[in-house]
Amino acid sequence: MHILFVADPLSSFKIYKDTTFAMMREAQRRGHQVLACEPQDIVWQSGQKVTARVQHVRLTGDAESWFNVQSVDEHYALNSADAIVMRKDPPFDSEYFYATHLLEQAEREGAKVFNKPAALRDHPEKLAILEFAQFISPTLVTRSADAIRAFHAQHRDIILKPLDGMGGMGIFRVKDDGLNLGAITETLNRDGAQTVMVQKFIPAIDKGDKRVLVIGGKVVPYCLARIPQGGEVRGNLAAGGKGVAQAISARDQEIAEALGPILAKRGLLLVGLDVIGDCLTEVNVTSPTCFQEIFDQTGFDVAAMFIDALETAAA
């Protein structure tokens, strides 16, 4: 198979933990050809197919110079790849949005893209939980400062976060005393111009914000609990959280088995569910991670499970 990864620059990868690297390594191990491009390399012109400037890559096994570019195809037709894996990291900004439309045009020309571009657009990672409200904590989505104050008065200990944040960016906790609630609200909702998500604080965060992976509708048996450190309320690895792999709980399994088949039918081959305690907090579809951390700590080969699913889906 020729597998094209649409991703950030390869030179930016931290290969000791990068999930896209783990996917590439497993694909090459099986004899597949690894190709790579960035979203800005994708081009469409009337009367032609969607093309991209694509690097044909060989992984070296060297930690420093981990890949060689064997050749560059300036006008590679995306529908000539056996599978395209969209792995551009957030933010989900306008350019990401435009890239999904170009990839969707490639689909119309016969390309097979994972995760499906339309499904990426239809599942914003924070708002996607609204469809599965039976699994979430009390939640408010609003621009209204008054509504936020009322929610705090009811629940007393809350988390506020922007809808476009990533890696724990912009997350605030306001306790019972309401200290700085007004200032935080003004910062996040920009005087009513921007929508904010507010949730009842879940004390179980001290045991970790768990990343539960679902591949092809099937649940990976281990999750990565990202445990806050040093008085932080955020468990995100980017915010200094400690990643501890562990077997998923019965509740994790329940949530993942409920969502997995639904999301897989929509073209979401890989999903990362965030679970704190018993509550679903996010549905990550753009570039879910934690493959290597789980493998390093448990021996379970998540990348192999993913490539198995990719081979089946692309067949």
Salt bridges, closest charged atoms under 4 A:
ASP8 OD1 - LYS88 NZ 3.07
GLU26 OE2 - ARG29 NH2 2.77
GLU26 OE2 - ARG30 NE 2.69
GLU74 OE2 - ARG53 NE 3.33
ASP82 OD2 - HIS2 ND1 3.91
GLU104 OE1 - ARG121 NH2 2.61
GLU107 OE2 - LYS116 NZ 3.39
GLU131 OE2 - ARG266 NH2 2.49
ASP146 OD1 - ARG149 NH2 2.07
ASP157 OD2 - ARG173 NH2 2.65
ASP176 OD1 - ARG156 NE 2.62
ASP206 OD1 - LYS207 NZ 3.87
ASP209 OD1 - ARG226 NH2 3.23
GLU232 OE2 - ARG234 NH2 2.73
ASP252 OD1 - LYS210 NZ 2.91
GLU254 OE1 - ARG251 NH1 3.09
ASP274 OD1 - ARG211 NE 2.70
ASP274 OD1 - ARG226 NH2 2.92
GLU282 OE2 - LYS126 NZ 3.37
ASP308 OD1 - ARG30 NH1 2.65
GLU311 OE1 - ARG30 NH1 2.98
GLU311 OE2 - HIS32 NE2 2.66
